[in-house]
Amino acid sequence: MSKFIQTARGCGFRFVYLFGSFISGKESPNDIDLIWVYRDGSLESLRPACRELINYATMKARWNWDMFCCSDNQAIIADLLTAFRKSKAGTKRGIIKIDLERFEGLIL
């Protein structure tokens, strides 16, 4: 995961949110769920390595990630986080936010 975080930082992504079984109490989580947050208007100028990080089909096939991305619009982020805070069973689940600009982690 650290390789991807470093690549994301180099791409100018702002945050990554991790959730799902990867951060649960499961002994063997089967995938990683994440949301890349990019600066609004910056997608058009991304390098190929950066575009690969936000290509759902590529990340799912290569790494078994369920990956989403969105701009740094706070309303969109809030809606996504509200939706992903609930598991399929309806229980509340944690989300880890990593600030790629400062490279600090925060548990939400």
C-alpha positions, -999 to 999 in steps of 0.1 A, spaced: 0 0 0 28 24 7 40 23 -29 5 34 -40 4 62 -14 38 75 -26 25 74 -62 -7 92 -52 13 119 -35 34 124 -66 2 127 -86 -11 155 -65 -40 136 -49 -51 152 -17 -65 123 4 -72 86 4 -99 71 25 -96 34 34 -125 13 46 -141 -21 44 -126 -54 55 -90 -41 51 -94 -21 83 -118 -44 101 -110 -70 126 -110 -97 100 -79 -120 101 -77 -122 64 -94 -93 47 -101 -101 10 -99 -67 -5 -92 -30 0 -119 -4 -4 -107 32 -10 -116 66 -23 -89 88 -39 -96 125 -36 -81 147 -63 -80 185 -67 -110 197 -86 -102 202 -123 -69 182 -122 -80 150 -138 -73 162 -173 -36 167 -166 -28 134 -149 1 114 -161 -6 78 -172 7 63 -139 -17 86 -121 -47 77 -143 -40 40 -136 -46 46 -99 -81 59 -106 -90 33 -132 -115 10 -115 -111 -20 -138 -73 -19 -137 -72 -17 -99 -98 -44 -94 -81 -68 -118 -46 -62 -106 -51 -57 -68 -87 -66 -60 -94 -30 -49 -129 -16 -49 -118 19 -57 -137 52 -61 -125 87 -68 -139 121 -65 -129 158 -65 -122 176 -33 -157 190 -33 -167 187 4 -203 180 -2 -195 150 -25 -169 137 0 -195 140 29 -221 120 9 -196 93 0 -184 90 36 -219 88 49 -227 60 24 -195 40 31 -197 43 69 -224 16 69 -216 -20 61 -237 -42 39 -252 -56 72 -261 -20 82 -236 -17 110 -213 13 114 -177 8 102 -146 29 105 -129 49 78 -92 58 78 -83 91 62 -47 96 50 -37 132 42 -14 128 12 -3 164 14 9 159 50 10 121 50 -7 119 83 -33 93 92 -65 100 111 -92 75 121 -127 88 114 
